[in-house]
Amino acid sequence: MNYQMICCDIDGTLLDSKHRIPDRVKEAVRKAVEEGILFVLVSARTPEAVRPIQMELGIRGITVCYAGACIVEDRQVLYSQAIEAEVAKKICDIAGKYGLSISLFRGREWFVEQMDDHIQLEIDITRVFPQITSIHHILQQCIQEKAGINKIMLTASTEKVREVGEILSAIPELQVQIGYSKDNYLEIIPMETSKGNAVKKLCELKDINPQNVIAIGDENLDISMIQYAGMGVAMGNAIEELKQAADFTTRTNDEAGVAYALERFVLKNAD
């Protein structure tokens, strides 16, 4: 198969468990790009948090952020979706009652009410710092400006996050997508947003047949792009649901699973 685009998740996929890019993965990505293949990072992260990963890989171009709500090419927004501010306020009110840490993402901005261990961990992982401000104030500002929120992230213990996730999922009028990027990370994005829809949009923009796309991931939010791509690859450390949806299961992120998949299907030299 003549693959033209590789869409790759970041956390738990490209990065190992210590949040590093294995050298073997860097080399495989470099070789794929040299062969003219478009390598796209597809993540729930912000544009600012994806850019250092691109730089480390030595690539430029397109990134998909906020789990598909925003497509950026060289700092230019090609596509964007947002949660209505009134809906975001309802979600934040519920999350606040259960004591969850709330992060709001709008464009290149990240807002939090206060620092905690979950926020600090996200800073350590992404190397991006949030603005500490009133969440209520930001939402009121968005309501007045008729602007939306690209993504809401809720963090706490796994039990609390799952409980609030179930509560929000039972409110259909919210019209949002709810998924887990980690056990204790609840990601809330616009209803029509998904990594799969973003990859579909990319295929339309770049005139690429989805059969010529490889998608690689490990978590719930990756399933839609795994199903859409011609070759869906599950990491060895992926959740079982994603493995069942994939065409192939590679090695784990600590075993340079992305490199192994590229070597097998693109570079033709897996060992």
Order of alpha helices (4+ residues) and beta strands (2+ residues): beta-alpha-beta-alpha-beta-beta-beta-beta-alpha-beta-beta-alpha-beta-alpha-beta-beta-alpha-beta-beta-alpha-beta-alpha-beta-alpha-beta-alpha
